[in-house]
Amino acid sequence: MFPGVSAIPTRRIPAVATLLALLALTACAVGPGHPAHARQVTAAQPTPPAQPTPSASPSPTAKPAFKSLAWYVSQVPTFPEAPPPQPVPLPTTGSVPFWHRLPTDQKVAFITIDDGGLARPPGVIEFIWEARIPVTMFLNSPAAEEHTDYFRQIEAVGGVVENHTITHTSLAGRSYDYQKQEICGAADRLEGLFGKRPTLFRPPFGEHDSTTLQAAHDCGAKAVFHWTETVHEGKVRYQTPEKVVQPGDVLLMHFRPALMDDLLAALKAIHRAGLTPALLEQYVR
């Protein structure tokens, strides 16, 4: 089971009522039983998405259609329960830390999704809900403004919104004022949209310098993240010689058409390594 979840329900083919409830959802609270339920929400919490009503039992020999939502859910491995999060100590002065992987020995890894402007597959929302996938979304603020309802729905079923600048421009070598505007400006807009100021930051392309870390600190970020694996079109690409997901690793994917394949590939890679997906924000406090 995933961290923060006391029990994982038996996977099932979702009823139509589930999809309707999720598509009607526009609030940013997280209900009990989701990986991110422990985080604070400043806005009033609306009613969380209702548990789906079980539909008629399928035939014992019936198999879900290939790449249907039920098929994706059926492919998700069963994970060992993660230990209680032990947040990583953060510096109390100066700039923020920059991490390729979270410095922890706990047997967890982290799924992150970037950008938000290219594609937003609708099945992702219910896949995250059904499979209880904890995700951190590093969003560009214009994409978040244009597609707020979509990201709020992901937030409501277990996601957290974090900062990825306004214009997705490389920050390295730019002036402090320019970098601060990109980071603080996006943080301000995301806070206004989702009722929570981002506390984590990912620079576009991972490109940064010491000015980036100082500007991120001054905009309220606690840590700046790179990644240790990328996932694209259902394939995991390792950025380290080990070629296996390590404790604390951060997996990067994007809001693209094959996002459900990427999520499934990430889950399988984490499972092969004997780890459990966890919510990044629970380890950086």
C-alpha positions in Angstrom: 0.0 0.0 0.0 1.0 3.6 -0.5 2.3 5.8 2.3 -0.3 7.7 4.3 -3.0 5.1 3.3 -4.1 2.7 6.0 -5.6 0.2 3.6 -5.7 -0.1 -0.2 -9.1 -1.2 -1.5 -9.3 -4.1 -3.9 -8.8 -2.9 -7.5 -12.1 -2.8 -9.4 -13.6 -1.5 -12.6 -14.9 1.9 -11.7 -18.5 2.7 -12.1 -19.7 5.6 -14.2 -20.6 7.5 -11.0 -16.9 7.8 -10.2 -16.0 9.6 -13.4 -19.0 11.9 -13.0 -18.0 12.7 -9.5 -14.4 13.4 -10.5 -15.3 15.6 -13.5 -17.6 17.6 -11.3 -14.9 18.2 -8.8 -13.4 21.7 -8.7 -12.1 22.1 -5.2 -8.5 21.5 -4.0 -9.0 19.6 -0.7 -7.8 16.0 -0.3 -10.1 13.5 1.4 -9.1 10.9 3.9 -7.6 7.7 2.4 -5.5 9.4 -0.2 -1.7 9.6 -0.2 -1.7 13.3 0.3 -4.4 13.6 2.9 -2.1 14.7 5.6 -1.2 18.1 4.0 -2.8 21.3 5.1 -5.4 23.0 2.9 -6.1 26.7 3.6 -9.5 26.8 1.8 -12.6 25.3 3.2 -12.7 21.6 2.4 -15.5 20.4 0.1 -16.9 17.0 0.1 -14.3 14.6 -1.3 -15.0 12.4 -4.3 -17.4 9.6 -3.4 -16.2 6.0 -3.3 -17.6 4.4 -6.5 -20.6 2.1 -6.1 -19.6 -1.4 -7.1 -21.1 -2.4 -10.4 -22.2 -5.9 -11.4 -19.4 -8.4 -11.0 -17.8 -9.3 -14.3 -17.4 -12.8 -15.5 -14.4 -14.6 -13.8 -12.9 -15.1 -17.3 -13.5 -11.6 -18.5 -10.4 -9.5 -19.0 -10.3 -5.7 -19.3 -9.8 -4.2 -22.7 -6.1 -3.4 -23.5 -5.2 0.1 -22.3 -8.6 0.7 -20.9 -8.7 2.3 -17.4 -9.5 -1.1 -15.9 -6.5 -2.6 -17.7 -4.1 0.1 -16.4 -5.4 -0.4 -12.8 -5.1 -4.2 -13.1 -1.4 -3.8 -14.1 -0.4 -1.8 -11.0 1.8 -3.9 -8.6 0.9 -4.3 -4.9 3.4 -2.4 -2.8 4.7 -2.9 0.7 3.6 -0.4 3.2 6.0 2.5 3.4 7.4 3.4 6.8 6.2 6.6 8.5 7.9 9.6 6.7 11.0 11.0 8.2 11.4 14.5 6.8 14.8 15.5 5.7 16.4 18.3 7.7 16.6 21.6 5.8 19.1 24.4 6.1 17.9 27.2 8.4 19.9 30.0 6.7 21.1 30.8 3.2 19.8 29.4 -0.1 17.8 26.2 -0.5 19.3 22.8 -1.3 19.4 21.3 -4.8 18.7 17.6 -4.9 18.8 15.0 -7.7 17.3 12.5 -5.2 16.0 13.1 -1.7 18.8 12.2 0.8 16.9 9.4 2.6 17.4 5.7 3.3 13.7 5.1 3.6 12.4 2.7 0.9 10.4 5.2 -1.0 10.6 6.9 -4.4 8.8 9.9 -5.8 6.7 10.5 -9.0 6.7 14.0 -10.4 4.9 15.4 -13.5 6.0 18.7 -15.2 4.6 21.5 -17.3 0.9 21.0 -17.9 0.5 22.9 -21.2 1.0 20.1 -23.8 -1.6 17.4 -23.0 -3.9 16.4 -20.1 -5.2 12.9 -20.7 -8.6 12.7 -18.9 -8.1 9.1 -17.8 -5.1 10.1 -15.6 -7.4 11.6 -13.0 -9.3 8.4 -12.3 -6.1 6.3 -12.7 -4.5 8.2 -9.9 -7.6 7.8 -7.8 -8.1 4.1 -8.5 -4.4 3.2 -8.1 -3.8 5.6 -5.2 -0.8 7.2 -6.9 0.9 10.0 -5.0 2.1 12.6 -7.5 3.8 16.0 -7.3 2.9 18.4 -10.2 5.5 21.0 -11.1 3.3 23.4 -13.1 4.0 26.4 -15.3 1.6 29.1 -14.0 0.0 29.9 -17.4 -0.9 26.2 -17.9 -2.3 26.1 -14.4 -4.4 29.2 -15.1 -5.8 27.8 -18.4 -6.6 24.3 -17.1 -7.2 24.9 -13.4 -10.1 22.5 -13.0 -8.1 19.6 -14.4 -5.2 20.1 -11.9 -7.7 20.7 -9.1 -9.2 17.3 -9.8 -5.7 15.7 -9.6 -5.1 17.5 -6.4 -8.3 16.2 -5.0 -7.3 12.6 -5.6 -3.8 12.7 -4.3 -1.7 15.3 -6.1 0.2 18.4 -4.9 0.9 21.5 -7.1 4.5 22.9 -7.0 6.4 25.6 -9.0 8.0 25.4 -12.4 8.2 29.1 -13.4 6.0 31.2 -15.6 7.6 31.0 -19.0 9.6 27.7 -18.8 12.8 29.6 -19.7 16.3 28.5 -18.7 17.3 30.4 -15.6 21.0 29.8 -15.4 23.0 32.9 -16.0 20.1 35.3 -15.8 19.9 38.2 -13.3 18.5 37.8 -9.8 15.6 40.1 -10.6 14.7 38.0 -13.7 14.9 34.7 -11.8 13.0 36.0 -8.9 10.2 37.3 -11.1 9.9 33.9 -12.8 9.8 32.0 -9.5 7.9 34.4 -7.3 5.5 35.3 -10.0 4.6 31.7 -10.6 4.3 31.0 -6.9 2.0 33.9 -6.4 -0.3 32.8 -9.3 -0.3 29.1 -8.1 -1.2 30.2 -4.6 -4.1 32.2 -5.9 -5.4 29.3 -7.9 -5.0 26.5 -5.5 -5.0 28.1 -2.0 -1.5 26.9 -1.1 1.8 28.5 -1.8 4.3 26.1 -3.5 7.2 25.1 -1.3 9.2 23.0 -3.8 10.7 24.3 -7.1 12.0 22.7 -10.3 13.9 24.9 -12.7 13.1 24.3 -16.4 15.4 21.7 -17.9 17.0 21.4 -14.5 19.3 24.3 -15.4 20.2 26.5 -12.5 23.0 28.4 -10.7 23.6 29.9 -7.2 21.3 32.8 -8.1 18.4 30.3 -8.8 18.8 28.8 -5.4 18.8 32.2 -3.7 15.8 33.4 -5.6 13.9 30.2 -4.9 14.6 30.7 -1.2 13.5 34.3 -1.3 10.2 33.2 -3.0 9.4 30.7 -0.2 10.8 27.4 -1.6 12.3 24.9 0.8 14.1 22.8 -1.8 14.9 22.7 -5.5 14.6 19.4 -7.3 16.2 17.8 -10.4 15.6 14.1 -11.1 17.2 10.6 -11.2 15.0 8.9 -13.8 12.9 10.2 -16.7 9.9 8.4 -18.0 8.6 8.9 -21.6 6.2 6.8 -23.7 6.2 4.1 -21.1 10.0 3.7 -20.8 12.1 4.5 -17.8 15.5 6.1 -18.6 18.0 6.0 -15.7 20.3 9.0 -15.2 22.7 7.1 -12.9 24.9 4.0 -13.4 22.9 1.8 -11.1 20.0 1.4 -13.6 17.6 0.7 -10.8 15.5 3.0 -8.7 17.2 3.9 -5.4 15.7 5.1 -2.1 14.8 8.8 -2.5 14.9 8.8 -6.3 12.8 11.3 -8.1 11.1 10.2 -11.3 10.3 12.8 -13.9 7.5 12.7 -16.5 5.4 15.3 -18.3 1.8 16.0 -19.1 1.9 14.3 -22.5 -0.5 11.9 -24.3 1.2 8.8 -23.0 1.1 9.9 -19.3 -0.8 6.8 -18.2 1.9 4.6 -19.7 4.5 6.7 -18.0 2.8 6.4 -14.6 2.5 2.6 -15.0 6.1 2.2 -16.0 7.2 4.3 -13.1 5.2 2.2 -10.7 6.6 -1.0 -12.0 10.2 0.3 -11.8 9.7 1.4 -8.2 8.1 -2.0 -7.4 11.0 -3.9 -9.0 13.4 -2.0 -6.7 11.5 -3.1 -3.6 10.4 0.5 -2.9 7.0 2.2 -2.5 5.7 5.4 -4.2 5.5 8.2 -1.7 4.5 11.9 -1.7 7.5 14.1 -1.9 6.0 16.9 0.2 5.7 14.6 3.2 9.5 14.2 3.3 10.4 17.9 2.9 8.9 19.9 5.7 
